[in-house]
Amino acid sequence: MAIDVARDGYVATVTIDRPEALNAFDAPHLEALLALLRTLRDDRSVRCAIVTGAGDRAFSAGADIKRMATFGPREGRAFAALGHAVTKAIETLPQPVIAAVNGYAFGGGCELALACDIRICSENAAFAQPEVTLGIPPGWGGTQRMPRVVGPGIAAEIIFTGRRVGAAEALRIGLVNAVYPADRLPHEAQALAARIAANSPRAVRAAKAAMSRAFSGEPAAGLNSELDLFGAAFATDDQTIGMEAFIAKQVAEFADE
């Protein structure tokens, strides 16, 4: 199964298990993750969750670009809406969620991590929102959550350039809470989750619910705007050029508007 879950006491570890594709997502894998998250939501025996990727190369490389390359605006918006459903399900889980980022967290993978309450990573981790290099904007919440995590100026530079952010820089700008050697990351994630799970589950859930209110209002409207912009990008030549170049392992050359 491409989405696995393991239990250790009060902690549930969700693993994106598609290492042959760098744990990238197509619609069926997003739906599987969404179904699992909905199950965890109602499981009172889970006090904390960890999200990570299988293998040692990637947390998640994001959306499966070969699948997206043929989308039109309607399909693009629908796919983004599914990504939004997953990231919102992570963000609104009553239990705290830790992203244990082991390797690449690109595009939708970075957005999954941004939706988590706490992010820790391995020394070989790298984060990016490279969507603009493919002729589209971020579509799973990155435009709204990245500025809240690292600040608007840094978020703008990361999103507008599409560049990679290494583990040391991610720690410096507040994108992650801590960096560990790759072999220690699972242990450190479990230890952090166990420390959270040892506290009052009602109090922790209440604290998370209260903190979430800090981001109500305009960010919610921004997410709806992001959906529209992401879907509309699939009517542009840039989307076709960007994704065809990616699939052909070439550098995309975008024309002026």
TAKA-V272443 format. One line per field, one symbol per residue. phi: phi as a letter, one per 20 degrees, with the letter a starting at -180 (. if undefined). Layout:
BEGIN
phi->???
END
This chain:
BEGIN
phi->.fcdccdcmedddddfdbffdllfddggffffffffffffgeefeedbcddbdfnddbfaenffffffgefegffffffffffffffffffdgfefcdededofcdlffffffffffcccbefefbdadegffdncegcdoffeegffednfffffffffemfedffffgffenfceaccggfeggffffffffffffegffffffffffffffdenggfffffffgfffffffddfgfffffffffeldefdeeff
END
